[in-house]
Amino acid sequence: QVAAISELLRRAGRRVDPHADRLEGDDWLRFLDAGLPSPAFLQGPGALLRDGAFRPEVDPAEVAALRDVARRRFLDWMRHA
């Protein structure tokens, strides 16, 4: 699920910046946080994007929290793109 969320955000990010999908690590998380009232990716549930897709197991509550912030970011980008 984490990998799918990441991929969806990367595709959506290209609507904001055509090179967004090339960002990595904290640069990517800072991009996701840009314009938000408080960081949700660099410091918050979205930080799971750093390594969550590579973990053998991820706490379902962490995935749910990531899903919530990712959904809000995605919808915000789609409304303003």
Phi, psi and omega in degrees: 000321181297317179297320180293319177297316179300314181297317179298316178295322179295318177296316179294323180300330178295338177288334179272317180214121184301341181257007184300325183289354178267350179290151181225159173054224183294333176298319178295315180294322176297320177300316179297327181281342186306125178087353178280149180296330175213149183299130178242347184248311180292320177227099181152193185298334179290345179297344177301337179296338179303311187217001185302327181288345183256356179280145177294327178219143177230136179301126180304329178292324177294319179295319179297319179294319176299314180304320181295311182289325179293320179298315179297318180295314180301310182297322178298315179296320182291328178288327187255358183278000000 
